[in-house]
Amino acid sequence: MKKLIIPLFLMISGSMFSQVAIGASPENSNRWTFGGGIGFGFGSNSYFNLSASPRVGYRLTDDLEGGLLGSVSWQKSNAYSSTMFGVGPFLNYYIARTFFISANYQHYFINYKDKIYDFKDNANEDALYLGGGYMQRIGTNSYMQIGAMYNVLWKENESVFSSGFVPSVGFVVGL
C-alpha cells in the first residue's frame, strides 16, 4: 500500500506545482484592468455638473490595452438641465509605463431640457477621441493618468459639446 500511496502523492503534488508559472508574479497573471474617473463643477447661474466614467479593459500585450468605456454626466443650472450617457470601445498604448497614446469612440445619448423656453430634446452624438498623456505610478499595479484628448468628429455649431478638446484625469488598476 505504501508503494502505491507515495508515488501517487508525488504525482499529484507535481501536477499541482506545474500549474504555477516560474517567475510570474501574481499581479501580472491577471490581464484585466479597471478604472475611470469622476468629476464635478460649479459655475454661474447655479450651474452644477457631476460626471463619472468607469472603464474595464484587457491587456492584449504588455503595452496594448483594449476595453469598454462608459460615461454618465448630469448638468443643471437656472436655464437648463441635461443628462448624458455614453458608451464605446477604447484602445491604449503604453510607452515605458510613463506615457500613453489613447483612442476611444463614444456614442452619447443626450436628454436636454431648457427651463426658460420650456423646450425638451433627446439627441445622439458620436465622438472619436484621440490623444495621450502622462502616467504616474501610485501603487504596485495602479496608475494615475493625466492627459488630453481631441474629438476629431467635433463640428462647431453642430455639436452639443462646446469644444473638441477634453482634458482628462483618471485612474487605472491592473497594469
KEPA-263905 format. One record per residue (C-alpha): residue number from 0; x, y, z. Coordinates in nm, 2 decimals. Last residue first. Layout:
# residues N
<atom><i>NUM</i><px>X</px><py>Y</py><pz>Z</pz></atom>
...
# end
This chain:
# residues 175
<atom><i>174</i><px>-0.14</px><py>4.74</py><pz>-1.55</pz></atom>
<atom><i>173</i><px>-0.42</px><py>4.62</py><pz>-1.32</pz></atom>
<atom><i>172</i><px>-0.57</px><py>4.94</py><pz>-1.17</pz></atom>
<atom><i>171</i><px>-0.63</px><py>5.25</py><pz>-1.38</pz></atom>
<atom><i>170</i><px>-0.70</px><py>5.61</py><pz>-1.26</pz></atom>
<atom><i>169</i><px>-0.82</px><py>5.92</py><pz>-1.44</pz></atom>
<atom><i>168</i><px>-0.75</px><py>6.28</py><pz>-1.52</pz></atom>
<atom><i>167</i><px>-0.86</px><py>6.41</py><pz>-1.86</pz></atom>
<atom><i>166</i><px>-0.85</px><py>6.73</py><pz>-2.06</pz></atom>
<atom><i>165</i><px>-1.11</px><py>6.74</py><pz>-2.35</pz></atom>
<atom><i>164</i><px>-1.07</px><py>6.94</py><pz>-2.67</pz></atom>
<atom><i>163</i><px>-1.35</px><py>6.92</py><pz>-2.92</pz></atom>
<atom><i>162</i><px>-1.52</px><py>7.22</py><pz>-2.78</pz></atom>
<atom><i>161</i><px>-1.87</px><py>7.34</py><pz>-2.66</pz></atom>
<atom><i>160</i><px>-2.01</px><py>6.99</py><pz>-2.68</pz></atom>
<atom><i>159</i><px>-2.37</px><py>6.95</py><pz>-2.81</pz></atom>
<atom><i>158</i><px>-2.22</px><py>6.95</py><pz>-3.15</pz></atom>
<atom><i>157</i><px>-2.34</px><py>7.12</py><pz>-3.47</pz></atom>
<atom><i>156</i><px>-2.23</px><py>7.49</py><pz>-3.42</pz></atom>
<atom><i>155</i><px>-1.86</px><py>7.38</py><pz>-3.43</pz></atom>
<atom><i>154</i><px>-1.81</px><py>7.03</py><pz>-3.56</pz></atom>
<atom><i>153</i><px>-1.65</px><py>6.76</py><pz>-3.34</pz></atom>
<atom><i>152</i><px>-1.57</px><py>6.43</py><pz>-3.52</pz></atom>
<atom><i>151</i><px>-1.19</px><py>6.46</py><pz>-3.44</pz></atom>
<atom><i>150</i><px>-1.27</px><py>6.47</py><pz>-3.06</pz></atom>
<atom><i>149</i><px>-0.94</px><py>6.58</py><pz>-2.91</pz></atom>
<atom><i>148</i><px>-0.79</px><py>6.42</py><pz>-2.60</pz></atom>
<atom><i>147</i><px>-0.57</px><py>6.55</py><pz>-2.32</pz></atom>
<atom><i>146</i><px>-0.38</px><py>6.37</py><pz>-2.05</pz></atom>
<atom><i>145</i><px>-0.32</px><py>6.28</py><pz>-1.69</pz></atom>
<atom><i>144</i><px>-0.33</px><py>5.92</py><pz>-1.59</pz></atom>
<atom><i>143</i><px>-0.29</px><py>5.79</py><pz>-1.23</pz></atom>
<atom><i>142</i><px>-0.15</px><py>5.44</py><pz>-1.21</pz></atom>
<atom><i>141</i><px>-0.21</px><py>5.12</py><pz>-1.02</pz></atom>
<atom><i>140</i><px>-0.01</px><py>4.80</py><pz>-1.04</pz></atom>
<atom><i>139</i><px>0.20</px><py>4.82</py><pz>-0.72</pz></atom>
<atom><i>138</i><px>0.07</px><py>5.16</py><pz>-0.63</pz></atom>
<atom><i>137</i><px>0.06</px><py>5.52</py><pz>-0.73</pz></atom>
<atom><i>136</i><px>0.25</px><py>5.50</py><pz>-1.06</pz></atom>
<atom><i>135</i><px>0.23</px><py>5.82</py><pz>-1.26</pz></atom>
<atom><i>134</i><px>0.11</px><py>5.82</py><pz>-1.62</pz></atom>
<atom><i>133</i><px>0.15</px><py>6.11</py><pz>-1.88</pz></atom>
<atom><i>132</i><px>-0.07</px><py>6.18</py><pz>-2.17</pz></atom>
<atom><i>131</i><px>-0.24</px><py>6.08</py><pz>-2.49</pz></atom>
<atom><i>130</i><px>-0.48</px><py>6.18</py><pz>-2.76</pz></atom>
<atom><i>129</i><px>-0.75</px><py>6.08</py><pz>-3.00</pz></atom>
<atom><i>128</i><px>-1.13</px><py>6.10</py><pz>-2.91</pz></atom>
<atom><i>127</i><px>-1.38</px><py>5.98</py><pz>-3.17</pz></atom>
<atom><i>126</i><px>-1.73</px><py>6.12</py><pz>-3.07</pz></atom>
<atom><i>125</i><px>-2.08</px><py>6.03</py><pz>-3.18</pz></atom>
<atom><i>124</i><px>-2.39</px><py>6.22</py><pz>-3.09</pz></atom>
<atom><i>123</i><px>-2.75</px><py>6.12</py><pz>-3.01</pz></atom>
<atom><i>122</i><px>-3.03</px><py>6.36</py><pz>-2.92</pz></atom>
<atom><i>121</i><px>-3.34</px><py>6.39</py><pz>-2.70</pz></atom>
<atom><i>120</i><px>-3.49</px><py>6.74</py><pz>-2.68</pz></atom>
<atom><i>119</i><px>-3.71</px><py>6.94</py><pz>-2.44</pz></atom>
<atom><i>118</i><px>-3.81</px><py>7.30</py><pz>-2.46</pz></atom>
<atom><i>117</i><px>-3.99</px><py>7.51</py><pz>-2.20</pz></atom>
<atom><i>116</i><px>-3.83</px><py>7.83</py><pz>-2.33</pz></atom>
<atom><i>115</i><px>-3.66</px><py>7.92</py><pz>-2.00</pz></atom>
<atom><i>114</i><px>-3.62</px><py>7.58</py><pz>-1.85</pz></atom>
<atom><i>113</i><px>-3.44</px><py>7.42</py><pz>-2.15</pz></atom>
<atom><i>112</i><px>-3.44</px><py>7.04</py><pz>-2.11</pz></atom>
<atom><i>111</i><px>-3.18</px><py>6.81</py><pz>-2.26</pz></atom>
<atom><i>110</i><px>-3.16</px><py>6.43</py><pz>-2.28</pz></atom>
<atom><i>109</i><px>-2.84</px><py>6.31</py><pz>-2.45</pz></atom>
<atom><i>108</i><px>-2.74</px><py>5.96</py><pz>-2.56</pz></atom>
<atom><i>107</i><px>-2.37</px><py>5.96</py><pz>-2.65</pz></atom>
<atom><i>106</i><px>-2.18</px><py>5.71</py><pz>-2.87</pz></atom>
<atom><i>105</i><px>-1.82</px><py>5.71</py><pz>-2.77</pz></atom>
<atom><i>104</i><px>-1.51</px><py>5.60</py><pz>-2.96</pz></atom>
<atom><i>103</i><px>-1.17</px><py>5.59</py><pz>-2.79</pz></atom>
<atom><i>102</i><px>-0.81</px><py>5.64</py><pz>-2.89</pz></atom>
<atom><i>101</i><px>-0.52</px><py>5.67</py><pz>-2.65</pz></atom>
<atom><i>100</i><px>-0.14</px><py>5.71</py><pz>-2.65</pz></atom>
<atom><i>99</i><px>0.02</px><py>5.66</py><pz>-2.31</pz></atom>
<atom><i>98</i><px>0.33</px><py>5.79</py><pz>-2.13</pz></atom>
<atom><i>97</i><px>0.53</px><py>5.66</py><pz>-1.83</pz></atom>
<atom><i>96</i><px>0.47</px><py>5.28</py><pz>-1.83</pz></atom>
<atom><i>95</i><px>0.76</px><py>5.26</py><pz>-2.08</pz></atom>
<atom><i>94</i><px>0.52</px><py>5.37</py><pz>-2.36</pz></atom>
<atom><i>93</i><px>0.17</px><py>5.24</py><pz>-2.31</pz></atom>
<atom><i>92</i><px>-0.08</px><py>5.20</py><pz>-2.60</pz></atom>
<atom><i>91</i><px>-0.44</px><py>5.25</py><pz>-2.51</pz></atom>
<atom><i>90</i><px>-0.75</px><py>5.13</py><pz>-2.71</pz></atom>
<atom><i>89</i><px>-1.11</px><py>5.23</py><pz>-2.62</pz></atom>
<atom><i>88</i><px>-1.46</px><py>5.09</py><pz>-2.70</pz></atom>
<atom><i>87</i><px>-1.79</px><py>5.27</py><pz>-2.65</pz></atom>
<atom><i>86</i><px>-2.05</px><py>5.40</py><pz>-2.42</pz></atom>
<atom><i>85</i><px>-2.21</px><py>5.74</py><pz>-2.34</pz></atom>
<atom><i>84</i><px>-2.49</px><py>5.86</py><pz>-2.12</pz></atom>
<atom><i>83</i><px>-2.59</px><py>6.23</py><pz>-2.09</pz></atom>
<atom><i>82</i><px>-2.84</px><py>6.40</py><pz>-1.87</pz></atom>
<atom><i>81</i><px>-2.93</px><py>6.77</py><pz>-1.91</pz></atom>
<atom><i>80</i><px>-3.07</px><py>7.06</py><pz>-1.72</pz></atom>
<atom><i>79</i><px>-3.13</px><py>7.41</py><pz>-1.84</pz></atom>
<atom><i>78</i><px>-3.15</px><py>7.79</py><pz>-1.75</pz></atom>
<atom><i>77</i><px>-3.11</px><py>7.80</py><pz>-1.37</pz></atom>
<atom><i>76</i><px>-2.84</px><py>7.54</py><pz>-1.39</pz></atom>
<atom><i>75</i><px>-2.81</px><py>7.16</py><pz>-1.40</pz></atom>
<atom><i>74</i><px>-2.58</px><py>6.91</py><pz>-1.55</pz></atom>
<atom><i>73</i><px>-2.56</px><py>6.53</py><pz>-1.51</pz></atom>
<atom><i>72</i><px>-2.30</px><py>6.32</py><pz>-1.69</pz></atom>
<atom><i>71</i><px>-2.26</px><py>5.95</py><pz>-1.74</pz></atom>
<atom><i>70</i><px>-1.98</px><py>5.78</py><pz>-1.91</pz></atom>
<atom><i>69</i><px>-1.88</px><py>5.43</py><pz>-2.02</pz></atom>
<atom><i>68</i><px>-1.56</px><py>5.28</py><pz>-2.15</pz></atom>
<atom><i>67</i><px>-1.51</px><py>4.93</py><pz>-2.29</pz></atom>
<atom><i>66</i><px>-1.17</px><py>4.76</py><pz>-2.35</pz></atom>
<atom><i>65</i><px>-0.84</px><py>4.75</py><pz>-2.52</pz></atom>
<atom><i>64</i><px>-0.49</px><py>4.75</py><pz>-2.37</pz></atom>
<atom><i>63</i><px>-0.15</px><py>4.74</py><pz>-2.55</pz></atom>
<atom><i>62</i><px>0.19</px><py>4.76</py><pz>-2.37</pz></atom>
<atom><i>61</i><px>0.22</px><py>4.42</py><pz>-2.20</pz></atom>
<atom><i>60</i><px>0.00</px><py>4.27</py><pz>-2.48</pz></atom>
<atom><i>59</i><px>-0.38</px><py>4.24</py><pz>-2.51</pz></atom>
<atom><i>58</i><px>-0.42</px><py>4.38</py><pz>-2.16</pz></atom>
<atom><i>57</i><px>-0.79</px><py>4.38</py><pz>-2.11</pz></atom>
<atom><i>56</i><px>-1.00</px><py>4.68</py><pz>-2.01</pz></atom>
<atom><i>55</i><px>-1.29</px><py>4.79</py><pz>-1.79</pz></atom>
<atom><i>54</i><px>-1.39</px><py>5.16</py><pz>-1.76</pz></atom>
<atom><i>53</i><px>-1.60</px><py>5.38</py><pz>-1.54</pz></atom>
<atom><i>52</i><px>-1.66</px><py>5.74</py><pz>-1.64</pz></atom>
<atom><i>51</i><px>-1.84</px><py>5.95</py><pz>-1.38</pz></atom>
<atom><i>50</i><px>-1.99</px><py>6.31</py><pz>-1.41</pz></atom>
<atom><i>49</i><px>-2.14</px><py>6.57</py><pz>-1.19</pz></atom>
<atom><i>48</i><px>-2.21</px><py>6.93</py><pz>-1.31</pz></atom>
<atom><i>47</i><px>-2.36</px><py>7.22</py><pz>-1.13</pz></atom>
<atom><i>46</i><px>-2.46</px><py>7.57</py><pz>-1.26</pz></atom>
<atom><i>45</i><px>-2.64</px><py>7.79</py><pz>-1.01</pz></atom>
<atom><i>44</i><px>-2.64</px><py>8.08</py><pz>-1.26</pz></atom>
<atom><i>43</i><px>-2.26</px><py>8.10</py><pz>-1.25</pz></atom>
<atom><i>42</i><px>-2.04</px><py>7.79</py><pz>-1.21</pz></atom>
<atom><i>41</i><px>-1.97</px><py>7.47</py><pz>-1.03</pz></atom>
<atom><i>40</i><px>-1.80</px><py>7.15</py><pz>-1.15</pz></atom>
<atom><i>39</i><px>-1.78</px><py>6.78</py><pz>-1.08</pz></atom>
<atom><i>38</i><px>-1.57</px><py>6.49</py><pz>-1.19</pz></atom>
<atom><i>37</i><px>-1.52</px><py>6.12</py><pz>-1.16</pz></atom>
<atom><i>36</i><px>-1.26</px><py>5.90</py><pz>-1.33</pz></atom>
<atom><i>35</i><px>-1.21</px><py>5.56</py><pz>-1.47</pz></atom>
<atom><i>34</i><px>-1.05</px><py>5.23</py><pz>-1.36</pz></atom>
<atom><i>33</i><px>-1.03</px><py>4.86</py><pz>-1.41</pz></atom>
<atom><i>32</i><px>-0.78</px><py>4.63</py><pz>-1.58</pz></atom>
<atom><i>31</i><px>-0.80</px><py>4.26</py><pz>-1.67</pz></atom>
<atom><i>30</i><px>-0.48</px><py>4.08</py><pz>-1.76</pz></atom>
<atom><i>29</i><px>-0.44</px><py>3.88</py><pz>-1.44</pz></atom>
<atom><i>28</i><px>-0.11</px><py>3.69</py><pz>-1.43</pz></atom>
<atom><i>27</i><px>0.10</px><py>4.00</py><pz>-1.39</pz></atom>
<atom><i>26</i><px>-0.02</px><py>4.09</py><pz>-1.04</pz></atom>
<atom><i>25</i><px>0.05</px><py>3.74</py><pz>-0.91</pz></atom>
<atom><i>24</i><px>0.42</px><py>3.75</py><pz>-1.02</pz></atom>
<atom><i>23</i><px>0.54</px><py>3.50</py><pz>-1.28</pz></atom>
<atom><i>22</i><px>0.89</px><py>3.38</py><pz>-1.23</pz></atom>
<atom><i>21</i><px>0.80</px><py>3.01</py><pz>-1.26</pz></atom>
<atom><i>20</i><px>0.45</px><py>2.96</py><pz>-1.38</pz></atom>
<atom><i>19</i><px>0.23</px><py>2.78</py><pz>-1.13</pz></atom>
<atom><i>18</i><px>0.03</px><py>2.49</py><pz>-1.28</pz></atom>
<atom><i>17</i><px>0.34</px><py>2.26</py><pz>-1.25</pz></atom>
<atom><i>16</i><px>0.31</px><py>2.28</py><pz>-0.87</pz></atom>
<atom><i>15</i><px>-0.03</px><py>2.10</py><pz>-0.88</pz></atom>
<atom><i>14</i><px>0.09</px><py>1.83</py><pz>-1.12</pz></atom>
<atom><i>13</i><px>0.40</px><py>1.76</py><pz>-0.90</pz></atom>
<atom><i>12</i><px>0.19</px><py>1.73</py><pz>-0.59</pz></atom>
<atom><i>11</i><px>-0.05</px><py>1.48</py><pz>-0.76</pz></atom>
<atom><i>10</i><px>0.24</px><py>1.28</py><pz>-0.90</pz></atom>
<atom><i>9</i><px>0.43</px><py>1.27</py><pz>-0.56</pz></atom>
<atom><i>8</i><px>0.12</px><py>1.16</py><pz>-0.37</pz></atom>
<atom><i>7</i><px>0.05</px><py>0.88</py><pz>-0.62</pz></atom>
<atom><i>6</i><px>0.41</px><py>0.77</py><pz>-0.59</pz></atom>
<atom><i>5</i><px>0.38</px><py>0.76</py><pz>-0.21</pz></atom>
<atom><i>4</i><px>0.04</px><py>0.60</py><pz>-0.19</pz></atom>
<atom><i>3</i><px>0.11</px><py>0.30</py><pz>-0.42</pz></atom>
<atom><i>2</i><px>0.43</px><py>0.17</py><pz>-0.26</pz></atom>
<atom><i>1</i><px>0.29</px><py>0.24</py><pz>0.08</pz></atom>
<atom><i>0</i><px>0.00</px><py>0.00</py><pz>0.00</pz></atom>
# end
